[in-house]
Amino acid sequence: MGKVAAKIKVMPDSPEIDLDALQERLESALPEGAKINGVEREDVAFGLIALYPTVIVPDGAGGTETVEENFLDVDGVESVGVENVGRI
């Protein structure tokens, strides 16, 4: 079975949020078999910074839906969206 890499945009709900703590909570929320392979940060507007974790999930595990749902349940997350997906 192959693997899929997905770059996911995670918007915090506030510019005052501790991004390091948010990143740790995202890593804790990953489903079994998934892992984060690097996180980029990008200024959005008005001090708001988006996180872009690249998540590796097994192919055939429902894609990134479970990861997206788990990320949405993390405290401090406003929205989650997949930016791009590719097989590795």
N, C-alpha and C positions, 0 to 999 in steps of 0.2 A: 504494500500500500504506500502511495506517495504522500507528500506533504504539501500544504498550501501555506503561502505567506500572504498576510493581509496587513496593509497599512491602514490603521484605524484612527480617525480623528476624534479625540475626546475633548469636549468643551467643559471646563469647570463652571460651576454656578456662580463664582465670584472671583474678582481679580485679587482678592486678599487671601485666597486659598494657598496653603502650603503645597506646592507642586511635588516636592519630594515625598511627602506623606501620601498624597493622592496617587502617585506612581506606585508606592508600596501597596496601597489598597487595591489597585488594579491588578497587580501581580498576584495578590492573595485571592482575587476573585476568579482567576482563570480556571476553566474546567480541566479535568484530568486529561493529560496528554498534550495540553497546549502550553506554550511558553512564549515569553516576550524576548525578542531578539533585537534589542535596542529601542530607544525612545528619543524622538526628536521633539524640540519645542519651537513654537512659532508664535511671534507676536500677532495678535488679531486686531485689537483696538482697545483704546482706553485702559491700558494696563492688563488686559485679559490675554493670557497665554494659553494656546491649545497644546495638548500633548498628542503626539503621533507615535504610539507604540506599533512596532511591527510584530505581529503575532503569528507564530507558527502553529498550525493545527494539522492533525492527520486528515488526509483526503478521505472523504466518505463519512466524516463524523458530523454531517449536517452543516458543513461549511463553517462560516463564522457566526451563525445565528446565536449559538449558545454563548459565545464570547461577548457578543453585542448585548445580549440580555443581561448577562452577569455584570458587565461594565455599567449598564444603566442603573443597576441596583446599588452601585457603590456610592457611599455618602460623598457629596461634593460634585457629582457629575450632573451636568445640565443636559448634554446630548452626546450621542455616539453615532458616527457614520463611517462606513467603509470608503476609503479613498481609492484603493486599488488592490487587486488580488491577482496572484500568480502561482503556478505550480512550481515546486522546487524538487 
